[in-house]
Amino acid sequence: MEELKVFCPATIANVSCGFDVLGLALAKVGDEMTIKKTREPGITISKIEGQDLPLDTDHNVAGVAAKALLQQLGDSYHGGFDIAIHKKIKPGSGIGSSAASAAGAVAGINQLLDHPFSQTALVRFAMQGEKLASGVAHADNVAPAILGGFTLVRSYEPLDIIKIPTPSLLYATILHPQIEIKTADSRKILKTSITLQSGIKQWGNLGGLIAGLYTNDYELIGRSLEDHIIEPIRSILIPGYDIVKQVALKTGALGVGISGSGPSIFALSKGKETAERVAEKMYDNYDTIGLEFDMHISPIASQGVHLI
């Protein structure tokens, strides 16, 4: 295979109680990327549609991630790759724009080379793109973008990623206000220490959420979608957050939280019909705030980056 086209899913990171360790991939929202082999060594980004982003590989997350992969290959591969990106996820949206680009690049190249690297290795390469974007090499977006479904980063050193089963009726509704919150900036406002009481609540919720996903217990999932540490701080940056959260919960959402570093707000629901009703109510209430916004409804993706 000399060329391929892949779908690179958007992602929701943290999922309320799993800051920097939990994430999920969306089936209906994402970027598209075309990658082809070249005789010239190295990585070239020839085209980016949809967003104004740098073509310079050292300043583009896809380029940085792909270069990390090529560096690991060393002298075993003498060619290069050309990457063209159709960005449908807006940077700064909080649904993994940088992760989609980084994951798509490394997963696509790995397929063109007949899979020399494991999925964990691909996550490690893609994390270098995240480091460029946010200053921190986190994996809670790139892991689900590559593996699909829910993923848990049990450990960063060594990197240990676990794919979590997804209940079949679980749907995500996302409201994306048209403001940009840079991940690097949103991390700066976080506290560097927490109380033991807050930690106990958070660990209990994370364990409960994982248990609910494994057992298809939607009520347990809903009870566990609480964030006592990050949400109280980051929600201040998102206009209308509390109003949208309350109306979504009253409409039947299992839980509501901040997607990644924001500004996107996500709600998880049991069933497509409930997710659509939640979207309608979220839309109606946010429409009064005076900000432009996008809405998405999607099941959880069963697979990560894949051929289209």
HUKATA-V996485 format. One record per residue. N is the residue number from 1. RES is the residue in one small letter. PHI is phi in whole degrees, -180 to 180 (none if undefined). NEAR is the number of other ideal C-beta (glycine too) atoms within 10 Angstrom. Layout:
n=(N | N)
res=(RES | RES)
phi=(PHI | PHI)
near=(NEAR | NEAR)
This chain:
n=(1 | 2 | 3 | 4 | 5 | 6 | 7 | 8 | 9 | 10 | 11 | 12 | 13 | 14 | 15 | 16 | 17 | 18 | 19 | 20 | 21 | 22 | 23 | 24 | 25 | 26 | 27 | 28 | 29 | 30 | 31 | 32 | 33 | 34 | 35 | 36 | 37 | 38 | 39 | 40 | 41 | 42 | 43 | 44 | 45 | 46 | 47 | 48 | 49 | 50 | 51 | 52 | 53 | 54 | 55 | 56 | 57 | 58 | 59 | 60 | 61 | 62 | 63 | 64 | 65 | 66 | 67 | 68 | 69 | 70 | 71 | 72 | 73 | 74 | 75 | 76 | 77 | 78 | 79 | 80 | 81 | 82 | 83 | 84 | 85 | 86 | 87 | 88 | 89 | 90 | 91 | 92 | 93 | 94 | 95 | 96 | 97 | 98 | 99 | 100 | 101 | 102 | 103 | 104 | 105 | 106 | 107 | 108 | 109 | 110 | 111 | 112 | 113 | 114 | 115 | 116 | 117 | 118 | 119 | 120 | 121 | 122 | 123 | 124 | 125 | 126 | 127 | 128 | 129 | 130 | 131 | 132 | 133 | 134 | 135 | 136 | 137 | 138 | 139 | 140 | 141 | 142 | 143 | 144 | 145 | 146 | 147 | 148 | 149 | 150 | 151 | 152 | 153 | 154 | 155 | 156 | 157 | 158 | 159 | 160 | 161 | 162 | 163 | 164 | 165 | 166 | 167 | 168 | 169 | 170 | 171 | 172 | 173 | 174 | 175 | 176 | 177 | 178 | 179 | 180 | 181 | 182 | 183 | 184 | 185 | 186 | 187 | 188 | 189 | 190 | 191 | 192 | 193 | 194 | 195 | 196 | 197 | 198 | 199 | 200 | 201 | 202 | 203 | 204 | 205 | 206 | 207 | 208 | 209 | 210 | 211 | 212 | 213 | 214 | 215 | 216 | 217 | 218 | 219 | 220 | 221 | 222 | 223 | 224 | 225 | 226 | 227 | 228 | 229 | 230 | 231 | 232 | 233 | 234 | 235 | 236 | 237 | 238 | 239 | 240 | 241 | 242 | 243 | 244 | 245 | 246 | 247 | 248 | 249 | 250 | 251 | 252 | 253 | 254 | 255 | 256 | 257 | 258 | 259 | 260 | 261 | 262 | 263 | 264 | 265 | 266 | 267 | 268 | 269 | 270 | 271 | 272 | 273 | 274 | 275 | 276 | 277 | 278 | 279 | 280 | 281 | 282 | 283 | 284 | 285 | 286 | 287 | 288 | 289 | 290 | 291 | 292 | 293 | 294 | 295 | 296 | 297 | 298 | 299 | 300 | 301 | 302 | 303 | 304 | 305 | 306 | 307 | 308)
res=(m | e | e | l | k | v | f | c | p | a | t | i | a | n | v | s | c | g | f | d | v | l | g | l | a | l | a | k | v | g | d | e | m | t | i | k | k | t | r | e | p | g | i | t | i | s | k | i | e | g | q | d | l | p | l | d | t | d | h | n | v | a | g | v | a | a | k | a | l | l | q | q | l | g | d | s | y | h | g | g | f | d | i | a | i | h | k | k | i | k | p | g | s | g | i | g | s | s | a | a | s | a | a | g | a | v | a | g | i | n | q | l | l | d | h | p | f | s | q | t | a | l | v | r | f | a | m | q | g | e | k | l | a | s | g | v | a | h | a | d | n | v | a | p | a | i | l | g | g | f | t | l | v | r | s | y | e | p | l | d | i | i | k | i | p | t | p | s | l | l | y | a | t | i | l | h | p | q | i | e | i | k | t | a | d | s | r | k | i | l | k | t | s | i | t | l | q | s | g | i | k | q | w | g | n | l | g | g | l | i | a | g | l | y | t | n | d | y | e | l | i | g | r | s | l | e | d | h | i | i | e | p | i | r | s | i | l | i | p | g | y | d | i | v | k | q | v | a | l | k | t | g | a | l | g | v | g | i | s | g | s | g | p | s | i | f | a | l | s | k | g | k | e | t | a | e | r | v | a | e | k | m | y | d | n | y | d | t | i | g | l | e | f | d | m | h | i | s | p | i | a | s | q | g | v | h | l | i)
phi=(none | -102 | -153 | -151 | -125 | -127 | -95 | -116 | -70 | -69 | -140 | -112 | -101 | 76 | 47 | 71 | -94 | -115 | -54 | 67 | -127 | -123 | -159 | -143 | -105 | -101 | -79 | -109 | -127 | 173 | -97 | -124 | -143 | -111 | -126 | -138 | -72 | -130 | -75 | -74 | -64 | 97 | -114 | -123 | -105 | -88 | -158 | -133 | -107 | 99 | -144 | -92 | -128 | -69 | -84 | -61 | -61 | -78 | -122 | -125 | -63 | -65 | -65 | -65 | -65 | -64 | -66 | -63 | -65 | -62 | -62 | -69 | -66 | 63 | -82 | -76 | -137 | -108 | -96 | -144 | -144 | -108 | -122 | -121 | -119 | -107 | -82 | -110 | -100 | -74 | -58 | 78 | -83 | 88 | -119 | 78 | -63 | -67 | -65 | -60 | -66 | -66 | -67 | -61 | -63 | -74 | -69 | -67 | -63 | -60 | -70 | -63 | -94 | 68 | 59 | -74 | -115 | -74 | -64 | -63 | -64 | -63 | -60 | -62 | -64 | -64 | -61 | -68 | -66 | -63 | -64 | -63 | -74 | -121 | 89 | -131 | -84 | -93 | -120 | -72 | -97 | -69 | -64 | -67 | -62 | -91 | -90 | 83 | 63 | -92 | -133 | -117 | -90 | -67 | -152 | -97 | -134 | -77 | -68 | -137 | -116 | -120 | -86 | -103 | -60 | -116 | -57 | -68 | -96 | -80 | -125 | -113 | -114 | -124 | -111 | -113 | -64 | -82 | -128 | -110 | -120 | -73 | -57 | -60 | -71 | -70 | -77 | -66 | -86 | -77 | -73 | -94 | -144 | -132 | -79 | -61 | -62 | -65 | -63 | -62 | -62 | -67 | -64 | -63 | -67 | -64 | -63 | -65 | -64 | -62 | -62 | -63 | -67 | -69 | -104 | 58 | -95 | -67 | -66 | -66 | -57 | -63 | -65 | -91 | -81 | -129 | -126 | -96 | -118 | -92 | -57 | -58 | -89 | -72 | -64 | -63 | -81 | -112 | -58 | 76 | -59 | -63 | -64 | -64 | -61 | -65 | -69 | -67 | -66 | -66 | -83 | 121 | -63 | -67 | -168 | -136 | -160 | -91 | -80 | 60 | -93 | 87 | -87 | -64 | -112 | -114 | -131 | -104 | -136 | -92 | 95 | -66 | -62 | -64 | -60 | -70 | -65 | -61 | -61 | -62 | -70 | -61 | -61 | -60 | -78 | -76 | -63 | -83 | -80 | 98 | -107 | -72 | -157 | -113 | -124 | -135 | -128 | -154 | -71 | -76 | -69 | -80 | -138 | -87 | -53 | -150 | -67 | -130)
near=(10 | 8 | 12 | 16 | 14 | 22 | 19 | 33 | 32 | 33 | 33 | 30 | 30 | 26 | 31 | 25 | 27 | 26 | 18 | 16 | 22 | 24 | 30 | 32 | 34 | 27 | 18 | 13 | 24 | 31 | 27 | 18 | 25 | 18 | 25 | 18 | 16 | 14 | 7 | 11 | 11 | 14 | 24 | 17 | 22 | 12 | 12 | 18 | 11 | 13 | 15 | 7 | 18 | 12 | 14 | 9 | 19 | 10 | 12 | 26 | 29 | 30 | 25 | 24 | 32 | 31 | 19 | 21 | 25 | 18 | 10 | 13 | 13 | 7 | 5 | 8 | 15 | 9 | 13 | 17 | 25 | 17 | 25 | 16 | 26 | 16 | 20 | 17 | 26 | 17 | 16 | 22 | 25 | 31 | 28 | 33 | 27 | 27 | 36 | 35 | 34 | 35 | 38 | 33 | 35 | 31 | 31 | 26 | 26 | 20 | 16 | 17 | 17 | 7 | 11 | 13 | 18 | 10 | 19 | 15 | 16 | 28 | 27 | 23 | 27 | 35 | 25 | 20 | 29 | 27 | 18 | 19 | 23 | 21 | 14 | 12 | 17 | 25 | 25 | 26 | 36 | 38 | 35 | 35 | 35 | 30 | 25 | 23 | 21 | 27 | 30 | 22 | 21 | 11 | 11 | 15 | 5 | 8 | 16 | 11 | 22 | 14 | 15 | 17 | 12 | 19 | 17 | 10 | 15 | 22 | 25 | 28 | 27 | 24 | 26 | 24 | 23 | 11 | 15 | 13 | 20 | 14 | 23 | 12 | 14 | 21 | 16 | 9 | 11 | 13 | 11 | 4 | 6 | 14 | 11 | 7 | 9 | 15 | 13 | 11 | 17 | 20 | 11 | 15 | 20 | 21 | 12 | 19 | 27 | 21 | 13 | 21 | 25 | 14 | 12 | 15 | 15 | 18 | 10 | 18 | 23 | 21 | 16 | 24 | 24 | 19 | 24 | 18 | 17 | 24 | 21 | 11 | 14 | 23 | 17 | 12 | 16 | 21 | 15 | 19 | 22 | 11 | 14 | 24 | 21 | 12 | 19 | 26 | 16 | 10 | 19 | 17 | 27 | 24 | 23 | 27 | 26 | 28 | 29 | 30 | 24 | 26 | 26 | 26 | 25 | 28 | 30 | 28 | 27 | 19 | 14 | 13 | 11 | 19 | 25 | 14 | 17 | 28 | 22 | 13 | 19 | 26 | 14 | 10 | 17 | 22 | 11 | 9 | 13 | 8 | 13 | 11 | 21 | 14 | 13 | 19 | 18 | 22 | 16 | 23 | 27 | 12 | 13 | 29 | 29 | 17 | 11 | 11)
